[in-house]
């Protein structure tokens, strides 16, 4: 039991650091906006942890990624905005782990379409929740950046949707291909 806990903690540290690297290495990340937001593979390691260890593993990895984001140059306006945009928004990616058990069952029964369906659902929910965190922060804290006459909610929707939709698609494809090729990576 102790070895399993150590493995869990080591994987959280490694995968959160990998997520940060995938977000900050220039040729692996495409920055869209001046105040933040990029299309990157940063969610992939969080999804991997969520699918390997469930919600606890995914959320823990996401929280640590959010802390790393803050420490490496986050766009900070207020403490509440920082908490919402970095800690909450990255933590909720890990909620994708709610599909971990059905995902493992699909692998065991060799139902690949079902398996991919669970991956897509998990990635969608994690990405949607992250989007909602950024979207809310956009409405509350970034309204001054909206073009004159544009509703703040629409500005936040377009701004955050502009990078979150491609990031979701890219992450889902990468995670699906990874686990289709190496389904045993889900087991610990």
C-alpha positions as CSV (number, residue, x, y, z in Angstrom):
1,X,0.0,0.0,0.0
2,X,2.8,2.4,0.8
3,X,4.5,1.8,-2.5
4,X,1.2,2.6,-4.3
5,X,1.0,5.9,-2.4
6,X,4.6,6.8,-3.3
7,X,3.9,6.0,-6.9
8,X,0.8,8.2,-6.8
9,X,2.7,11.2,-5.4
10,X,5.7,10.7,-7.8
11,X,3.4,10.5,-10.8
12,X,1.5,13.7,-9.7
13,X,4.9,15.5,-9.5
14,X,6.2,14.2,-12.8
15,X,3.0,14.7,-14.8
16,X,2.3,18.2,-13.5
17,X,5.8,19.2,-14.4
18,X,5.4,17.6,-17.8
19,X,2.1,19.5,-18.2
20,X,3.9,22.8,-17.5
21,X,6.7,22.0,-20.0
22,X,4.1,21.2,-22.7
23,X,2.5,24.6,-22.0
24,X,5.7,26.7,-22.0
25,X,7.9,25.2,-24.6
26,X,7.4,27.4,-27.7
27,X,7.2,24.8,-30.4
28,X,4.6,22.8,-28.3
29,X,2.4,25.7,-27.4
30,X,0.7,28.4,-29.5
31,X,-0.1,31.6,-27.5
32,X,-3.2,33.3,-28.9
33,X,-3.8,36.2,-26.5
34,X,-1.8,38.8,-24.7
35,X,-3.4,38.1,-21.3
36,X,-3.0,34.3,-21.5
37,X,-4.6,31.4,-23.2
38,X,-2.8,29.1,-25.5
39,X,-3.4,26.0,-27.5
40,X,-1.1,23.4,-26.0
41,X,-0.8,19.9,-24.9
42,X,-0.8,20.9,-21.2
43,X,-4.0,19.1,-20.4
44,X,-2.8,15.7,-21.7
45,X,-0.7,14.8,-18.6
46,X,-3.6,15.8,-16.4
47,X,-6.0,13.6,-18.4
48,X,-3.5,10.7,-18.2
49,X,-3.4,11.0,-14.4
50,X,-7.2,11.4,-14.2
51,X,-7.7,8.2,-16.3
52,X,-5.0,6.3,-14.4
53,X,-5.9,7.3,-10.8
54,X,-9.4,8.8,-11.0
55,X,-10.6,12.2,-9.9
56,X,-8.1,12.5,-7.0
57,X,-5.1,11.9,-9.3
58,X,-6.4,14.3,-11.9
59,X,-7.4,17.1,-9.6
60,X,-4.1,16.8,-7.6
61,X,-2.1,17.0,-10.9
62,X,-4.2,20.0,-12.1
63,X,-3.8,21.9,-8.8
64,X,0.0,21.5,-8.9
65,X,0.0,22.6,-12.6
66,X,-2.0,25.7,-11.6
67,X,0.6,26.4,-8.9
68,X,3.4,26.0,-11.4
69,X,1.6,28.4,-13.8
70,X,1.5,31.0,-11.0
71,X,5.1,30.5,-10.2
72,X,6.3,30.8,-13.8
73,X,4.6,34.0,-14.8
74,X,0.8,33.9,-14.5
75,X,-1.3,36.9,-15.6
76,X,-2.4,38.2,-12.2
77,X,-4.9,40.9,-11.5
78,X,-6.3,39.9,-8.0
79,X,-5.9,36.9,-5.6
80,X,-9.4,35.8,-6.4
81,X,-8.8,36.0,-10.2
82,X,-5.5,34.1,-9.7
83,X,-7.3,31.4,-7.7
84,X,-10.1,31.0,-10.2
85,X,-7.9,31.3,-13.4
86,X,-5.1,29.0,-12.2
87,X,-6.0,26.8,-9.3
88,X,-9.7,26.1,-10.0
89,X,-9.5,26.1,-13.8
90,X,-6.6,23.6,-13.9
91,X,-7.8,21.5,-11.0
92,X,-11.2,20.8,-12.6
93,X,-9.5,19.2,-15.6
94,X,-9.0,16.3,-13.4
95,X,-12.7,15.7,-12.9
96,X,-12.3,13.8,-16.2
97,X,-11.3,11.0,-13.8
98,X,-15.0,10.2,-13.2
99,X,-14.7,8.0,-16.3
100,X,-11.7,6.0,-15.0
101,X,-13.5,2.9,-13.9
102,X,-15.7,2.5,-17.0
103,X,-12.6,3.2,-19.1
104,X,-10.7,0.4,-17.3
105,X,-13.7,-1.9,-17.8
106,X,-13.8,-1.1,-21.5
107,X,-10.1,-2.0,-21.8
108,X,-10.6,-5.3,-20.0
109,X,-13.5,-6.3,-22.2
110,X,-11.6,-5.1,-25.3
111,X,-14.4,-2.7,-26.4
112,X,-12.4,-0.1,-28.2
113,X,-15.2,2.1,-29.4
114,X,-16.6,2.2,-25.9
115,X,-13.1,2.9,-24.6
116,X,-12.6,5.8,-27.0
117,X,-16.0,7.1,-26.1
118,X,-15.1,7.3,-22.4
119,X,-11.9,9.1,-23.2
120,X,-13.7,11.7,-25.3
121,X,-16.4,12.1,-22.6
122,X,-13.7,12.5,-19.9
123,X,-11.7,15.0,-22.0
124,X,-14.8,16.9,-22.9
125,X,-16.0,17.3,-19.2
126,X,-12.5,18.2,-18.0
127,X,-12.1,20.8,-20.8
128,X,-15.6,22.2,-20.3
129,X,-15.0,22.7,-16.6
130,X,-11.7,24.4,-17.3
131,X,-13.4,26.6,-19.9
132,X,-16.1,27.5,-17.4
133,X,-13.5,28.6,-14.8
134,X,-11.7,30.8,-17.4
135,X,-15.0,32.0,-18.8
136,X,-16.2,33.1,-15.3
137,X,-12.9,34.8,-14.6
138,X,-13.2,36.6,-18.0
139,X,-16.6,38.0,-17.2
140,X,-15.7,39.1,-13.6
141,X,-12.1,40.3,-14.1
142,X,-11.3,41.0,-17.8
143,X,-14.3,43.1,-18.9
144,X,-12.1,46.1,-19.5
145,X,-10.5,44.3,-22.5
146,X,-13.8,43.7,-24.3
147,X,-14.2,45.9,-27.4
148,X,-16.5,48.8,-27.0
149,X,-20.1,47.7,-27.4
150,X,-19.4,44.0,-27.1
151,X,-21.0,42.3,-24.1
152,X,-18.4,41.0,-21.6
153,X,-19.9,37.5,-21.6
154,X,-19.5,37.3,-25.4
155,X,-15.9,38.6,-25.2
156,X,-15.1,36.0,-22.6
157,X,-16.8,33.3,-24.6
158,X,-14.9,34.1,-27.8
159,X,-11.6,34.7,-26.0
160,X,-11.6,31.6,-23.9
161,X,-13.4,29.4,-26.5
162,X,-10.8,30.5,-29.1
163,X,-8.1,28.5,-27.4
164,X,-10.1,26.0,-25.3
165,X,-11.9,24.3,-28.2
166,X,-8.7,23.6,-30.2
167,X,-6.9,22.5,-26.9
168,X,-9.8,20.1,-26.2
169,X,-9.7,18.6,-29.7
170,X,-5.9,18.3,-29.7
171,X,-5.7,16.8,-26.2
172,X,-8.5,14.3,-26.9
173,X,-6.9,13.1,-30.1
174,X,-3.4,12.7,-28.4
175,X,-4.8,10.9,-25.4
176,X,-7.0,8.6,-27.5
177,X,-4.1,7.7,-29.8
178,X,-1.8,7.2,-26.8
179,X,-4.2,4.8,-25.0
180,X,-5.3,3.0,-28.1
181,X,-1.6,2.2,-28.8
182,X,-0.7,1.5,-25.2
183,X,-3.8,0.7,-23.1
184,X,-1.7,-0.7,-20.3
185,X,-0.5,2.8,-19.5
186,X,-3.8,3.2,-17.7
187,X,-3.0,0.5,-15.2
188,X,-0.9,1.3,-12.1
